[in-house]
Amino acid sequence: SNTRQLIASILQPRLFIPTDCIVQEGEQGFEMYFLKRGRVAIISSFMRAPLRVISTNEFFGESCLLGSSLSAATVKACTYCECFSLNRDDFQDAIAGSPFAEHVKVDLGNLVMQAKLKNHRAFQNFSTRPKCHHITGTSDTLERQVIAKLESAALIRPGSTFLLAWNSFLLCACIYNAWMIPFRLAFDTSNESAAIDFALELIFLVDMLLHYRFVSYVQDGQLIDDPKKIKQNYVASRLKLDLISILPLDFVAYMLFPELPIVWELLRMLKMIRLGRHFGHFGTLETVFAFLLDHHISLAGLRLVEFLSGVVLIAHWAACGFFLLARHKSSRAECSDLVANDENASEWAPALAECLWEGTWIHKQIHDGKLPIDG
């Protein structure tokens, strides 16, 4: 009992994805595997078809525990597999001094003989019955079937290149909104980019559909690819914010209040909610940086660009805010009347500047001589 507990305590958890090669034929074996969940195929170089398929609660690689031996076959994952591995040296240390050590080795020897007998029978079947090849298919066919199954599920894995490229594109779209929405709000250019706005709405709608149905996720170290769980996770985590950011509230405001463009743009600022998700610690930008780091690309320059871009964006928001405040405190037409009858007044007279920028930070800078009279 103590020996079993000791062996159980030294097992190491292992995870494999479909088509992963767990054991390579002809290589030195050092570990035995206990398959907790999933399916693996035993493939021999002498036979292109899989000799056996091992499923949940079975094991393989037991021969390596008895001494130095080369793997007699290749073992490939057919599905996502969760295993526990037992290292040969750890096993030898665990049973050393145990009165049952020899019995354990005898039992292992019997298991090895049984496995070899099963493989031998499979080899004979394929040799004497060619029809077995057509029934089971080759190892290449098995791999293609696994890949086809993954593709038929139409799932996008979290670390895929496609998802990284798609999220990077969305990040650019969010940055466009973060730059243009405050600009249009301040300078009243609401109707100049309706086509671009409509295209971005369609892109964000496609993103919602992708994450609702096709993008798998990782939870507690496990890849979740069940469509039902993917939908539940999306509804619980992201649906509310995505709906707020994509609902055409600005278009509704345009239909109800066509004479108040500032209302449309204020509602459009809800589109900027997405920016936080893409800039978060585990957001798109960090994922891009991790990808570049994996390819040995220095991030020093990119980190500097990231910092300076943030500073420029904040300065842009502040400038738009100052201009918006000044524009709504005093209209240009009303302030121009102050110098309309003064022949000696230039276009930017002090009275006009004071009227336009009254109550803003820009007015204070003009008064202190730190900005020109036109602000």
N, C-alpha and C positions, 0 to 999 in steps of 0.2 A: 504493500500500500504506500509506504514512504517512497519507494522507488518510482511508482507511478506518479505520485504527486511531484516529485523532483523533475521527472521528465516533462510533465505538463507545464511546470514553471519555466522551463528553458525553451519552450516553443516560441518561434518568432512569427508574427503575422505578416503575410505577404499578399499583395494585390496584383492582379494581372488583367490586362484588357484583351479583347479578341485579337487573335493572330499573334499574340506574344509568344516567343519561344521560351518555355520554362526550362526544358532540359534539351541539350543538343547531343545528338548521337555521336559517339566516339570521343566525347570529352570526359574528363575526370569528374566523377560524381562525388559530392560532399554532403548532400542534403536529401532527406526524405520529406515528402510533402503529404499533408493531410488536407483533402479538399473539403472545406466547410460549405462552399456554395459555388455552383457553376459546373461547366463541363470542359474536359480536355480530351484531345485525341492523341493516341499513341501511334506514331508514324515511323516506319522503317525505310531505310534507303533501298532495301531490296524489293520492297513493294510500295508502289506509289499510293496505294489506297491505305487509309487508316486501319491499323490492326484491331484496335479497340477504342472505345469511347468511355472514359471514366467520368462519373458524375458525383453529385453531392454525397458526402460522408464516406467516400472511398479514399484510397491513398496510392502513391506510386513513388518510385525511387528508393525502395527499401533495401536494395542490394548494396547501396553505398555504405550502409551502417555496418556491414560485416567486414569491410576492409577495402583496400585499394581496388577499384574496378572502374572500367569505362562504361559509359552509358550505352545500352544496347539499342536504344531507340530515341527518337526525338519526341518531345511532348509539347504540343501547342495548345493554347487556350482557344476554345470555341466560343466562349461567352465571357462576360466579366466574371472573374474567379477570385474568390477569397479563400486563402490557404493559410496553413500553419506549417512552418518548416522546422525540421529537427536536424541540427548539424551533427556530423559524425563524431567529432571530437567531444562535443558536449554530451552526446549519448554515451560514449565510452566512459567519460568521467562519472556520469550519473549511475551507471550500473557497476562501476568498479567496487569490488568488495561486497557486492550483494550476493547472497546465497542463491538467488534466482538468475544470476547473470548467464550461466550456461543454458538454462531453460529458455531464456529470452532469445539467445543467439540461435538455438535450435528452432524455435518458432519462426524466427525471421528467415532462417534457411528454408524452412518449409514454404513460407509465403513466396520467397524468391522462386523456388521450384514451381510452384503453382502458377505464378505469373509467366514464367518461361514456357510452361506447358500450354497456357492459353495463347500466347503469342505464336507458338509452334503450330498449334491447331489452326489458328487464323491464317498462317503462312501456307499451310497445306491446302486449306480451302481455296485460297486465291490461286494457288499453283494448279490445282486439279479442276477447278470450276471457274473458267474465265468470266462466266456471267456475273460472278461476284463483283468484278470491277465495274460493271455497268450499274449494279444495284447500289454500291456504296460510293462510287466515284473515287477519283484520285485525291491525293493530299492537296494538290493545287486547286482541285475543284472544291474541296472542303474550305480552303481559305477564301476562295471566291464566293462560296455560299455564305460564309460568315460576313464578309464585306457587303455582299448584296443584302443580307438581312439588316445590317446596320443602315445601309442606304435606303432600304425600303421603309424603315421606321422614320426616315427623314428627320433625324435628330441632329442638332448642332451641338457639338461638345464644347464645354466651356473654354478649353485651351486651343480651339481650332483657329487656323489662320484666317478663315472666312469671318469668324465672329470678331476677331481682332480688327480686321480691315473694316468691317461694317461699323463697329463701335467707334473707330477712328473717324470714319466719315460722319457719323452722328455728332461726334465731338466738334468737328468743323462747323456743322450746321448750328450747333448750340452756340458756338463762339460768334457766328454771324448774327444770330438773334441777340446775343448779349451786347454786341456792338451797335447794331442798327436800331433796335427798339428804343433805347434811350435817345439816340440821335434823332429819330423821327418824332419822338415825343417832344423834344426840345425845339426842333426846327420846322415842325409841321409839314413833313413830307410824306404823309400817310399813304397817298394813292400812287406813289411812284414805283412800288415793288410788289404789287398785288400778285403777279404771276409767280414770283420767287416765294412769296409767303404760302401760296397754295401748294407749290411743289414740296416745300418743307413739311407742310401738314400731312401730305400723302406719305412722305418718307417716315415721319414719326408714327403714322398709323400702321405702316408695314412693320416697323420695329415692335409695336405693341403685339401684332399678330404673331410675329416670330417668337417673342418671349412667352406668349401665352400658350403656344402649341409645340414649338420645335426646339427651343433652346434648353438642353438639360442643365442640371446644376449639381454642385457637390454639397453634401450635408454630412457632417461628422465623418469626413474622410471617405464617404461613399458617393459614387456617381449615381444620381437619380435620373433614370431615363424613362420612367413610367409616365405616359402622357397625362394620365389623371392627376398624378402628384405634381407634375410640372404646372398644370393649370391651377391647382389649389395653391401652390407656392406663389405663383404670379399674382393671383387674386389677393392673397394675404399680404404680400410684401410691396408690390409696385403699382397695382391697378389704380388706386385712388389718385396718387400723384400724377400718373401718366394721363388719366382722364382729365384732371384739372388743367394740365398743360396742353392738351390737344383739343378740348372743347372750343368751338368757334364763338366764344363769348364776344370777341371783338366784332365779328360779323353781325351778331345780334344787336350789339350796341349801335353799329353803323345803320342798321335798318330802323332802329327806334329813335336814334338821335343823330341824324346825318349832319346836323350843323355843329356838333361837338366832337371834333376829331380827337381832342385830348382824352375823352372817355374811351375811345377805341384803343388808343395806345396804352393807356393805363391798364386796360384789361389784357392787352397783348403781353404785358410784363409777366403774366403768369407763365408764358412760354419759357421763361428763363429758369424755371424750377428744375428743368432737366440738367442744367449746367452743373449743379452741385453733385449730382450722381456721377457725372463723367470726370469731375475733378477730385472726387473723394479718394481716400487713401487706397481703396481697393477698386477705384474706378478705372476708366479707360486709359488715362494718362500714365498711371502707375503700371498698368499692364503693358503698355507700349514700351516703357522704360525697362521693365523686366525682360521683355522680348529682346530688346537691343543689348541688354547686359548679357543675356545668354549667348548672344552672337559676338561677344567680346568687343562691343562698341562703347567707347568712353561716353559717360553721361555728363561730364563736367560742363561742357559747352551747352548741352541741352538744358541742364538745370539752371544755368544762368539765363538762357532764353526764356525758360518758364517763369523765372522770377521777374525779369524785366517786362514780360508780356502782362503779368498780373498787375505790375505797377502802372503800365500804360493804360490797361483796361480800367483800373480804378480812377486814374486821372481823367480818362474819357467820361466816365460816369459823373465825376464831380463837375467837369466843365459843362456837360449837358444839363446837370441840375442847376448850376448857376444861371445858364442862359434861359432855361425854362422859367425859373423864378423871376428873372428880370423881364422876360417877355410878357408874363401874365400880370406883373405889377403895373406895367406901363406899356401901352401900345406905341409902336414906332410912329404911327400917323399922328397921334395926339402930341407926342413929344416934339415932332417936327414943327408944329405950330409955334413953338417957342422961338424959333429962329427964322420963321418964314418971312417976317416983316423986317428982319435985320439984314441990311445989305452988306454990312461988314462981317457978318458972322460966317464962318466956314461951315462946311457940311457937318463937321463934328465940333460944335461949340461946347464949352464947358456946361452950359445950361442943358443942352441936349444929352450929353453924357450923364450928367447927374440925374436927369429925368429917367433915362433908360435903365441905368444900373442902380437906382436908389434902393438902399436896404440890402445890397448884396456885397459879398466879399470883393468883387471886382470894383465896385464903387469905392471901397476903402483903399484898394491898391492904386486907383487913379488919383484919389485925394492925396495919398502919400508920395505920389510921383514915381511909383514902381511899375505902372503900366501906362501906355500912351492913352491919349484922351478918348480914342475910339474903343478902348477896352481890349 
